[in-house]
Amino acid sequence: MITARDIMHSGAQCVNADQSLMDAAMMMRDKGVGALPICGPDKRLMGIITERDIVTRCIAEGKDPSTMKARDMGGHLHCVRADDDMDTVLKKMEQHQIRRMPVIDNDMLVGMITEKDLAMGHKMAKGVTDQQIIDFMDSMFVKG
């Protein structure tokens, strides 16, 4: 059985919940990513923030990204457990239209799975079928 742990990128770095959105944006730029997990002081996953969140929920509303905190972007969080099988991962991503899925183990962030991981690297996962990827990508572009 192929699990989330098998295809995730490990070592995902969190933005601290008390850091500013400006800090988060600079971290995204420096790491070349479009989203960052938000973690509390106990390193537990609290949410995820995307570039789009910063633009639409901060800048477009006239708020200051240097004073608004990452915790303000946290909302309902969808994630998978490291031992969840690929069917569970794909179903959750499809159902909730999620392009970046945090992976947790004991409530701690251990990695991320992106649609790019699924589309480009599924052959490495040994067991994620072409049809699963086609169905996933169709659901993301048809509904999204």
Chimera marker file (.cmm) of the C-alpha trace (Angstrom):
<marker_set name="trace">
<marker id="1" x="0.000" y="0.000" z="0.000" r="1" g="1" b="0" radius="0.5"/>
<marker id="2" x="1.332" y="3.417" z="-1.010" r="1" g="1" b="0" radius="0.5"/>
<marker id="3" x="0.905" y="6.015" z="1.732" r="1" g="1" b="0" radius="0.5"/>
<marker id="4" x="1.098" y="9.790" z="1.961" r="1" g="1" b="0" radius="0.5"/>
<marker id="5" x="4.510" y="9.401" z="3.586" r="1" g="1" b="0" radius="0.5"/>
<marker id="6" x="5.779" y="7.625" z="0.453" r="1" g="1" b="0" radius="0.5"/>
<marker id="7" x="5.222" y="10.568" z="-1.902" r="1" g="1" b="0" radius="0.5"/>
<marker id="8" x="5.249" y="13.640" z="0.346" r="1" g="1" b="0" radius="0.5"/>
<marker id="9" x="8.005" y="16.218" z="0.445" r="1" g="1" b="0" radius="0.5"/>
<marker id="10" x="9.397" y="15.980" z="3.947" r="1" g="1" b="0" radius="0.5"/>
<marker id="11" x="10.922" y="18.876" z="5.827" r="1" g="1" b="0" radius="0.5"/>
<marker id="12" x="8.216" y="21.426" z="5.048" r="1" g="1" b="0" radius="0.5"/>
<marker id="13" x="8.998" y="24.637" z="6.888" r="1" g="1" b="0" radius="0.5"/>
<marker id="14" x="6.244" y="26.420" z="8.794" r="1" g="1" b="0" radius="0.5"/>
<marker id="15" x="5.617" y="30.097" z="9.175" r="1" g="1" b="0" radius="0.5"/>
<marker id="16" x="5.094" y="30.826" z="12.853" r="1" g="1" b="0" radius="0.5"/>
<marker id="17" x="1.538" y="31.864" z="13.688" r="1" g="1" b="0" radius="0.5"/>
<marker id="18" x="2.819" y="35.141" z="15.162" r="1" g="1" b="0" radius="0.5"/>
<marker id="19" x="4.893" y="36.104" z="12.111" r="1" g="1" b="0" radius="0.5"/>
<marker id="20" x="3.567" y="38.753" z="9.748" r="1" g="1" b="0" radius="0.5"/>
<marker id="21" x="2.144" y="38.085" z="6.307" r="1" g="1" b="0" radius="0.5"/>
<marker id="22" x="5.104" y="40.064" z="4.963" r="1" g="1" b="0" radius="0.5"/>
<marker id="23" x="7.404" y="37.488" z="6.597" r="1" g="1" b="0" radius="0.5"/>
<marker id="24" x="5.323" y="34.695" z="5.086" r="1" g="1" b="0" radius="0.5"/>
<marker id="25" x="5.479" y="36.273" z="1.617" r="1" g="1" b="0" radius="0.5"/>
<marker id="26" x="9.258" y="36.621" z="1.856" r="1" g="1" b="0" radius="0.5"/>
<marker id="27" x="9.572" y="32.994" z="2.984" r="1" g="1" b="0" radius="0.5"/>
<marker id="28" x="7.477" y="31.898" z="-0.003" r="1" g="1" b="0" radius="0.5"/>
<marker id="29" x="9.653" y="33.951" z="-2.341" r="1" g="1" b="0" radius="0.5"/>
<marker id="30" x="12.894" y="32.622" z="-0.869" r="1" g="1" b="0" radius="0.5"/>
<marker id="31" x="11.729" y="28.998" z="-0.967" r="1" g="1" b="0" radius="0.5"/>
<marker id="32" x="10.004" y="29.251" z="-4.342" r="1" g="1" b="0" radius="0.5"/>
<marker id="33" x="6.709" y="27.965" z="-2.974" r="1" g="1" b="0" radius="0.5"/>
<marker id="34" x="3.144" y="29.206" z="-3.204" r="1" g="1" b="0" radius="0.5"/>
<marker id="35" x="1.962" y="28.137" z="0.234" r="1" g="1" b="0" radius="0.5"/>
<marker id="36" x="3.269" y="27.663" z="3.754" r="1" g="1" b="0" radius="0.5"/>
<marker id="37" x="1.900" y="25.721" z="6.689" r="1" g="1" b="0" radius="0.5"/>
<marker id="38" x="1.145" y="27.815" z="9.784" r="1" g="1" b="0" radius="0.5"/>
<marker id="39" x="2.427" y="26.331" z="13.041" r="1" g="1" b="0" radius="0.5"/>
<marker id="40" x="1.975" y="27.399" z="16.640" r="1" g="1" b="0" radius="0.5"/>
<marker id="41" x="4.714" y="27.678" z="19.241" r="1" g="1" b="0" radius="0.5"/>
<marker id="42" x="4.297" y="23.953" z="19.979" r="1" g="1" b="0" radius="0.5"/>
<marker id="43" x="5.060" y="23.237" z="16.278" r="1" g="1" b="0" radius="0.5"/>
<marker id="44" x="1.588" y="21.834" z="15.750" r="1" g="1" b="0" radius="0.5"/>
<marker id="45" x="-0.111" y="22.552" z="12.439" r="1" g="1" b="0" radius="0.5"/>
<marker id="46" x="-2.677" y="25.374" z="12.700" r="1" g="1" b="0" radius="0.5"/>
<marker id="47" x="-3.427" y="26.152" z="9.077" r="1" g="1" b="0" radius="0.5"/>
<marker id="48" x="-1.981" y="26.909" z="5.695" r="1" g="1" b="0" radius="0.5"/>
<marker id="49" x="-1.477" y="30.234" z="3.957" r="1" g="1" b="0" radius="0.5"/>
<marker id="50" x="-1.236" y="30.742" z="0.205" r="1" g="1" b="0" radius="0.5"/>
<marker id="51" x="-0.064" y="33.579" z="-1.999" r="1" g="1" b="0" radius="0.5"/>
<marker id="52" x="-3.694" y="34.040" z="-2.994" r="1" g="1" b="0" radius="0.5"/>
<marker id="53" x="-4.720" y="34.415" z="0.662" r="1" g="1" b="0" radius="0.5"/>
<marker id="54" x="-2.217" y="37.233" z="1.126" r="1" g="1" b="0" radius="0.5"/>
<marker id="55" x="-3.442" y="39.026" z="-1.987" r="1" g="1" b="0" radius="0.5"/>
<marker id="56" x="-7.199" y="38.554" z="-1.585" r="1" g="1" b="0" radius="0.5"/>
<marker id="57" x="-7.646" y="38.550" z="2.188" r="1" g="1" b="0" radius="0.5"/>
<marker id="58" x="-5.026" y="41.132" z="3.117" r="1" g="1" b="0" radius="0.5"/>
<marker id="59" x="-3.802" y="43.450" z="0.365" r="1" g="1" b="0" radius="0.5"/>
<marker id="60" x="-7.068" y="43.635" z="-1.613" r="1" g="1" b="0" radius="0.5"/>
<marker id="61" x="-8.914" y="44.475" z="1.612" r="1" g="1" b="0" radius="0.5"/>
<marker id="62" x="-6.514" y="47.329" z="2.374" r="1" g="1" b="0" radius="0.5"/>
<marker id="63" x="-4.828" y="45.588" z="5.282" r="1" g="1" b="0" radius="0.5"/>
<marker id="64" x="-1.119" y="45.880" z="6.060" r="1" g="1" b="0" radius="0.5"/>
<marker id="65" x="0.823" y="42.640" z="5.473" r="1" g="1" b="0" radius="0.5"/>
<marker id="66" x="3.589" y="43.846" z="7.790" r="1" g="1" b="0" radius="0.5"/>
<marker id="67" x="1.204" y="43.955" z="10.758" r="1" g="1" b="0" radius="0.5"/>
<marker id="68" x="-1.318" y="41.215" z="9.933" r="1" g="1" b="0" radius="0.5"/>
<marker id="69" x="-0.317" y="37.872" z="11.450" r="1" g="1" b="0" radius="0.5"/>
<marker id="70" x="-0.202" y="34.466" z="9.795" r="1" g="1" b="0" radius="0.5"/>
<marker id="71" x="-2.636" y="33.168" z="12.433" r="1" g="1" b="0" radius="0.5"/>
<marker id="72" x="-5.240" y="35.549" z="10.929" r="1" g="1" b="0" radius="0.5"/>
<marker id="73" x="-5.185" y="33.481" z="7.737" r="1" g="1" b="0" radius="0.5"/>
<marker id="74" x="-5.789" y="30.164" z="9.459" r="1" g="1" b="0" radius="0.5"/>
<marker id="75" x="-9.186" y="28.704" z="8.742" r="1" g="1" b="0" radius="0.5"/>
<marker id="76" x="-10.588" y="25.249" z="8.360" r="1" g="1" b="0" radius="0.5"/>
<marker id="77" x="-7.667" y="22.946" z="7.755" r="1" g="1" b="0" radius="0.5"/>
<marker id="78" x="-7.716" y="19.807" z="5.675" r="1" g="1" b="0" radius="0.5"/>
<marker id="79" x="-4.796" y="17.429" z="6.047" r="1" g="1" b="0" radius="0.5"/>
<marker id="80" x="-3.973" y="13.757" z="5.768" r="1" g="1" b="0" radius="0.5"/>
<marker id="81" x="-2.149" y="11.424" z="8.084" r="1" g="1" b="0" radius="0.5"/>
<marker id="82" x="1.234" y="10.090" z="6.997" r="1" g="1" b="0" radius="0.5"/>
<marker id="83" x="-0.147" y="6.550" z="6.939" r="1" g="1" b="0" radius="0.5"/>
<marker id="84" x="-3.238" y="7.349" z="4.842" r="1" g="1" b="0" radius="0.5"/>
<marker id="85" x="-3.311" y="5.474" z="1.550" r="1" g="1" b="0" radius="0.5"/>
<marker id="86" x="-3.232" y="7.246" z="-1.801" r="1" g="1" b="0" radius="0.5"/>
<marker id="87" x="-6.942" y="6.742" z="-2.422" r="1" g="1" b="0" radius="0.5"/>
<marker id="88" x="-7.665" y="8.683" z="0.779" r="1" g="1" b="0" radius="0.5"/>
<marker id="89" x="-5.205" y="11.440" z="-0.178" r="1" g="1" b="0" radius="0.5"/>
<marker id="90" x="-6.610" y="11.823" z="-3.699" r="1" g="1" b="0" radius="0.5"/>
<marker id="91" x="-10.230" y="11.753" z="-2.514" r="1" g="1" b="0" radius="0.5"/>
<marker id="92" x="-9.594" y="14.458" z="0.090" r="1" g="1" b="0" radius="0.5"/>
<marker id="93" x="-7.750" y="16.662" z="-2.384" r="1" g="1" b="0" radius="0.5"/>
<marker id="94" x="-10.525" y="16.236" z="-4.960" r="1" g="1" b="0" radius="0.5"/>
<marker id="95" x="-13.410" y="16.667" z="-2.521" r="1" g="1" b="0" radius="0.5"/>
<marker id="96" x="-12.062" y="19.872" z="-1.015" r="1" g="1" b="0" radius="0.5"/>
<marker id="97" x="-10.342" y="21.185" z="-4.177" r="1" g="1" b="0" radius="0.5"/>
<marker id="98" x="-6.982" y="21.284" z="-2.403" r="1" g="1" b="0" radius="0.5"/>
<marker id="99" x="-3.805" y="21.693" z="-4.406" r="1" g="1" b="0" radius="0.5"/>
<marker id="100" x="-1.433" y="21.490" z="-1.420" r="1" g="1" b="0" radius="0.5"/>
<marker id="101" x="-2.100" y="18.910" z="1.261" r="1" g="1" b="0" radius="0.5"/>
<marker id="102" x="-0.284" y="18.977" z="4.606" r="1" g="1" b="0" radius="0.5"/>
<marker id="103" x="0.733" y="15.578" z="5.955" r="1" g="1" b="0" radius="0.5"/>
<marker id="104" x="0.704" y="15.058" z="9.726" r="1" g="1" b="0" radius="0.5"/>
<marker id="105" x="1.889" y="12.435" z="12.148" r="1" g="1" b="0" radius="0.5"/>
<marker id="106" x="0.788" y="12.791" z="15.796" r="1" g="1" b="0" radius="0.5"/>
<marker id="107" x="-0.604" y="16.257" z="14.974" r="1" g="1" b="0" radius="0.5"/>
<marker id="108" x="2.840" y="17.407" z="13.838" r="1" g="1" b="0" radius="0.5"/>
<marker id="109" x="3.583" y="18.474" z="10.274" r="1" g="1" b="0" radius="0.5"/>
<marker id="110" x="5.875" y="15.967" z="8.585" r="1" g="1" b="0" radius="0.5"/>
<marker id="111" x="5.475" y="16.927" z="4.920" r="1" g="1" b="0" radius="0.5"/>
<marker id="112" x="3.393" y="18.282" z="2.060" r="1" g="1" b="0" radius="0.5"/>
<marker id="113" x="1.849" y="16.754" z="-1.052" r="1" g="1" b="0" radius="0.5"/>
<marker id="114" x="1.115" y="19.034" z="-3.990" r="1" g="1" b="0" radius="0.5"/>
<marker id="115" x="-0.781" y="18.469" z="-7.200" r="1" g="1" b="0" radius="0.5"/>
<marker id="116" x="2.577" y="18.852" z="-8.938" r="1" g="1" b="0" radius="0.5"/>
<marker id="117" x="3.930" y="15.937" z="-6.879" r="1" g="1" b="0" radius="0.5"/>
<marker id="118" x="0.992" y="13.861" z="-8.046" r="1" g="1" b="0" radius="0.5"/>
<marker id="119" x="1.158" y="14.943" z="-11.689" r="1" g="1" b="0" radius="0.5"/>
<marker id="120" x="4.930" y="14.864" z="-12.152" r="1" g="1" b="0" radius="0.5"/>
<marker id="121" x="6.165" y="12.312" z="-9.660" r="1" g="1" b="0" radius="0.5"/>
<marker id="122" x="3.450" y="9.685" z="-9.497" r="1" g="1" b="0" radius="0.5"/>
<marker id="123" x="5.608" y="7.097" z="-11.249" r="1" g="1" b="0" radius="0.5"/>
<marker id="124" x="7.962" y="7.167" z="-8.251" r="1" g="1" b="0" radius="0.5"/>
<marker id="125" x="5.037" y="6.312" z="-5.994" r="1" g="1" b="0" radius="0.5"/>
<marker id="126" x="4.791" y="2.818" z="-7.513" r="1" g="1" b="0" radius="0.5"/>
<marker id="127" x="1.102" y="2.199" z="-7.316" r="1" g="1" b="0" radius="0.5"/>
<marker id="128" x="-0.507" y="5.526" z="-8.085" r="1" g="1" b="0" radius="0.5"/>
<marker id="129" x="-2.084" y="4.765" z="-11.428" r="1" g="1" b="0" radius="0.5"/>
<marker id="130" x="-2.234" y="6.996" z="-14.454" r="1" g="1" b="0" radius="0.5"/>
<marker id="131" x="-6.041" y="6.830" z="-14.233" r="1" g="1" b="0" radius="0.5"/>
<marker id="132" x="-6.010" y="8.075" z="-10.621" r="1" g="1" b="0" radius="0.5"/>
<marker id="133" x="-3.916" y="11.062" z="-11.692" r="1" g="1" b="0" radius="0.5"/>
<marker id="134" x="-6.121" y="11.760" z="-14.720" r="1" g="1" b="0" radius="0.5"/>
<marker id="135" x="-9.260" y="11.635" z="-12.576" r="1" g="1" b="0" radius="0.5"/>
<marker id="136" x="-7.673" y="13.922" z="-9.968" r="1" g="1" b="0" radius="0.5"/>
<marker id="137" x="-6.487" y="16.486" z="-12.520" r="1" g="1" b="0" radius="0.5"/>
<marker id="138" x="-9.863" y="16.435" z="-14.294" r="1" g="1" b="0" radius="0.5"/>
<marker id="139" x="-11.657" y="17.131" z="-11.024" r="1" g="1" b="0" radius="0.5"/>
<marker id="140" x="-9.349" y="20.051" z="-10.204" r="1" g="1" b="0" radius="0.5"/>
<marker id="141" x="-9.713" y="21.763" z="-13.571" r="1" g="1" b="0" radius="0.5"/>
<marker id="142" x="-13.357" y="20.998" z="-14.285" r="1" g="1" b="0" radius="0.5"/>
<marker id="143" x="-14.613" y="22.270" z="-10.921" r="1" g="1" b="0" radius="0.5"/>
<marker id="144" x="-11.874" y="24.843" z="-10.257" r="1" g="1" b="0" radius="0.5"/>
<link id1="1" id2="2" r="1" g="1" b="0" radius="0.2"/>
<link id1="2" id2="3" r="1" g="1" b="0" radius="0.2"/>
<link id1="3" id2="4" r="1" g="1" b="0" radius="0.2"/>
<link id1="4" id2="5" r="1" g="1" b="0" radius="0.2"/>
<link id1="5" id2="6" r="1" g="1" b="0" radius="0.2"/>
<link id1="6" id2="7" r="1" g="1" b="0" radius="0.2"/>
<link id1="7" id2="8" r="1" g="1" b="0" radius="0.2"/>
<link id1="8" id2="9" r="1" g="1" b="0" radius="0.2"/>
<link id1="9" id2="10" r="1" g="1" b="0" radius="0.2"/>
<link id1="10" id2="11" r="1" g="1" b="0" radius="0.2"/>
<link id1="11" id2="12" r="1" g="1" b="0" radius="0.2"/>
<link id1="12" id2="13" r="1" g="1" b="0" radius="0.2"/>
<link id1="13" id2="14" r="1" g="1" b="0" radius="0.2"/>
<link id1="14" id2="15" r="1" g="1" b="0" radius="0.2"/>
<link id1="15" id2="16" r="1" g="1" b="0" radius="0.2"/>
<link id1="16" id2="17" r="1" g="1" b="0" radius="0.2"/>
<link id1="17" id2="18" r="1" g="1" b="0" radius="0.2"/>
<link id1="18" id2="19" r="1" g="1" b="0" radius="0.2"/>
<link id1="19" id2="20" r="1" g="1" b="0" radius="0.2"/>
<link id1="20" id2="21" r="1" g="1" b="0" radius="0.2"/>
<link id1="21" id2="22" r="1" g="1" b="0" radius="0.2"/>
<link id1="22" id2="23" r="1" g="1" b="0" radius="0.2"/>
<link id1="23" id2="24" r="1" g="1" b="0" radius="0.2"/>
<link id1="24" id2="25" r="1" g="1" b="0" radius="0.2"/>
<link id1="25" id2="26" r="1" g="1" b="0" radius="0.2"/>
<link id1="26" id2="27" r="1" g="1" b="0" radius="0.2"/>
<link id1="27" id2="28" r="1" g="1" b="0" radius="0.2"/>
<link id1="28" id2="29" r="1" g="1" b="0" radius="0.2"/>
<link id1="29" id2="30" r="1" g="1" b="0" radius="0.2"/>
<link id1="30" id2="31" r="1" g="1" b="0" radius="0.2"/>
<link id1="31" id2="32" r="1" g="1" b="0" radius="0.2"/>
<link id1="32" id2="33" r="1" g="1" b="0" radius="0.2"/>
<link id1="33" id2="34" r="1" g="1" b="0" radius="0.2"/>
<link id1="34" id2="35" r="1" g="1" b="0" radius="0.2"/>
<link id1="35" id2="36" r="1" g="1" b="0" radius="0.2"/>
<link id1="36" id2="37" r="1" g="1" b="0" radius="0.2"/>
<link id1="37" id2="38" r="1" g="1" b="0" radius="0.2"/>
<link id1="38" id2="39" r="1" g="1" b="0" radius="0.2"/>
<link id1="39" id2="40" r="1" g="1" b="0" radius="0.2"/>
<link id1="40" id2="41" r="1" g="1" b="0" radius="0.2"/>
<link id1="41" id2="42" r="1" g="1" b="0" radius="0.2"/>
<link id1="42" id2="43" r="1" g="1" b="0" radius="0.2"/>
<link id1="43" id2="44" r="1" g="1" b="0" radius="0.2"/>
<link id1="44" id2="45" r="1" g="1" b="0" radius="0.2"/>
<link id1="45" id2="46" r="1" g="1" b="0" radius="0.2"/>
<link id1="46" id2="47" r="1" g="1" b="0" radius="0.2"/>
<link id1="47" id2="48" r="1" g="1" b="0" radius="0.2"/>
<link id1="48" id2="49" r="1" g="1" b="0" radius="0.2"/>
<link id1="49" id2="50" r="1" g="1" b="0" radius="0.2"/>
<link id1="50" id2="51" r="1" g="1" b="0" radius="0.2"/>
<link id1="51" id2="52" r="1" g="1" b="0" radius="0.2"/>
<link id1="52" id2="53" r="1" g="1" b="0" radius="0.2"/>
<link id1="53" id2="54" r="1" g="1" b="0" radius="0.2"/>
<link id1="54" id2="55" r="1" g="1" b="0" radius="0.2"/>
<link id1="55" id2="56" r="1" g="1" b="0" radius="0.2"/>
<link id1="56" id2="57" r="1" g="1" b="0" radius="0.2"/>
<link id1="57" id2="58" r="1" g="1" b="0" radius="0.2"/>
<link id1="58" id2="59" r="1" g="1" b="0" radius="0.2"/>
<link id1="59" id2="60" r="1" g="1" b="0" radius="0.2"/>
<link id1="60" id2="61" r="1" g="1" b="0" radius="0.2"/>
<link id1="61" id2="62" r="1" g="1" b="0" radius="0.2"/>
<link id1="62" id2="63" r="1" g="1" b="0" radius="0.2"/>
<link id1="63" id2="64" r="1" g="1" b="0" radius="0.2"/>
<link id1="64" id2="65" r="1" g="1" b="0" radius="0.2"/>
<link id1="65" id2="66" r="1" g="1" b="0" radius="0.2"/>
<link id1="66" id2="67" r="1" g="1" b="0" radius="0.2"/>
<link id1="67" id2="68" r="1" g="1" b="0" radius="0.2"/>
<link id1="68" id2="69" r="1" g="1" b="0" radius="0.2"/>
<link id1="69" id2="70" r="1" g="1" b="0" radius="0.2"/>
<link id1="70" id2="71" r="1" g="1" b="0" radius="0.2"/>
<link id1="71" id2="72" r="1" g="1" b="0" radius="0.2"/>
<link id1="72" id2="73" r="1" g="1" b="0" radius="0.2"/>
<link id1="73" id2="74" r="1" g="1" b="0" radius="0.2"/>
<link id1="74" id2="75" r="1" g="1" b="0" radius="0.2"/>
<link id1="75" id2="76" r="1" g="1" b="0" radius="0.2"/>
<link id1="76" id2="77" r="1" g="1" b="0" radius="0.2"/>
<link id1="77" id2="78" r="1" g="1" b="0" radius="0.2"/>
<link id1="78" id2="79" r="1" g="1" b="0" radius="0.2"/>
<link id1="79" id2="80" r="1" g="1" b="0" radius="0.2"/>
<link id1="80" id2="81" r="1" g="1" b="0" radius="0.2"/>
<link id1="81" id2="82" r="1" g="1" b="0" radius="0.2"/>
<link id1="82" id2="83" r="1" g="1" b="0" radius="0.2"/>
<link id1="83" id2="84" r="1" g="1" b="0" radius="0.2"/>
<link id1="84" id2="85" r="1" g="1" b="0" radius="0.2"/>
<link id1="85" id2="86" r="1" g="1" b="0" radius="0.2"/>
<link id1="86" id2="87" r="1" g="1" b="0" radius="0.2"/>
<link id1="87" id2="88" r="1" g="1" b="0" radius="0.2"/>
<link id1="88" id2="89" r="1" g="1" b="0" radius="0.2"/>
<link id1="89" id2="90" r="1" g="1" b="0" radius="0.2"/>
<link id1="90" id2="91" r="1" g="1" b="0" radius="0.2"/>
<link id1="91" id2="92" r="1" g="1" b="0" radius="0.2"/>
<link id1="92" id2="93" r="1" g="1" b="0" radius="0.2"/>
<link id1="93" id2="94" r="1" g="1" b="0" radius="0.2"/>
<link id1="94" id2="95" r="1" g="1" b="0" radius="0.2"/>
<link id1="95" id2="96" r="1" g="1" b="0" radius="0.2"/>
<link id1="96" id2="97" r="1" g="1" b="0" radius="0.2"/>
<link id1="97" id2="98" r="1" g="1" b="0" radius="0.2"/>
<link id1="98" id2="99" r="1" g="1" b="0" radius="0.2"/>
<link id1="99" id2="100" r="1" g="1" b="0" radius="0.2"/>
<link id1="100" id2="101" r="1" g="1" b="0" radius="0.2"/>
<link id1="101" id2="102" r="1" g="1" b="0" radius="0.2"/>
<link id1="102" id2="103" r="1" g="1" b="0" radius="0.2"/>
<link id1="103" id2="104" r="1" g="1" b="0" radius="0.2"/>
<link id1="104" id2="105" r="1" g="1" b="0" radius="0.2"/>
<link id1="105" id2="106" r="1" g="1" b="0" radius="0.2"/>
<link id1="106" id2="107" r="1" g="1" b="0" radius="0.2"/>
<link id1="107" id2="108" r="1" g="1" b="0" radius="0.2"/>
<link id1="108" id2="109" r="1" g="1" b="0" radius="0.2"/>
<link id1="109" id2="110" r="1" g="1" b="0" radius="0.2"/>
<link id1="110" id2="111" r="1" g="1" b="0" radius="0.2"/>
<link id1="111" id2="112" r="1" g="1" b="0" radius="0.2"/>
<link id1="112" id2="113" r="1" g="1" b="0" radius="0.2"/>
<link id1="113" id2="114" r="1" g="1" b="0" radius="0.2"/>
<link id1="114" id2="115" r="1" g="1" b="0" radius="0.2"/>
<link id1="115" id2="116" r="1" g="1" b="0" radius="0.2"/>
<link id1="116" id2="117" r="1" g="1" b="0" radius="0.2"/>
<link id1="117" id2="118" r="1" g="1" b="0" radius="0.2"/>
<link id1="118" id2="119" r="1" g="1" b="0" radius="0.2"/>
<link id1="119" id2="120" r="1" g="1" b="0" radius="0.2"/>
<link id1="120" id2="121" r="1" g="1" b="0" radius="0.2"/>
<link id1="121" id2="122" r="1" g="1" b="0" radius="0.2"/>
<link id1="122" id2="123" r="1" g="1" b="0" radius="0.2"/>
<link id1="123" id2="124" r="1" g="1" b="0" radius="0.2"/>
<link id1="124" id2="125" r="1" g="1" b="0" radius="0.2"/>
<link id1="125" id2="126" r="1" g="1" b="0" radius="0.2"/>
<link id1="126" id2="127" r="1" g="1" b="0" radius="0.2"/>
<link id1="127" id2="128" r="1" g="1" b="0" radius="0.2"/>
<link id1="128" id2="129" r="1" g="1" b="0" radius="0.2"/>
<link id1="129" id2="130" r="1" g="1" b="0" radius="0.2"/>
<link id1="130" id2="131" r="1" g="1" b="0" radius="0.2"/>
<link id1="131" id2="132" r="1" g="1" b="0" radius="0.2"/>
<link id1="132" id2="133" r="1" g="1" b="0" radius="0.2"/>
<link id1="133" id2="134" r="1" g="1" b="0" radius="0.2"/>
<link id1="134" id2="135" r="1" g="1" b="0" radius="0.2"/>
<link id1="135" id2="136" r="1" g="1" b="0" radius="0.2"/>
<link id1="136" id2="137" r="1" g="1" b="0" radius="0.2"/>
<link id1="137" id2="138" r="1" g="1" b="0" radius="0.2"/>
<link id1="138" id2="139" r="1" g="1" b="0" radius="0.2"/>
<link id1="139" id2="140" r="1" g="1" b="0" radius="0.2"/>
<link id1="140" id2="141" r="1" g="1" b="0" radius="0.2"/>
<link id1="141" id2="142" r="1" g="1" b="0" radius="0.2"/>
<link id1="142" id2="143" r="1" g="1" b="0" radius="0.2"/>
<link id1="143" id2="144" r="1" g="1" b="0" radius="0.2"/>
</marker_set>
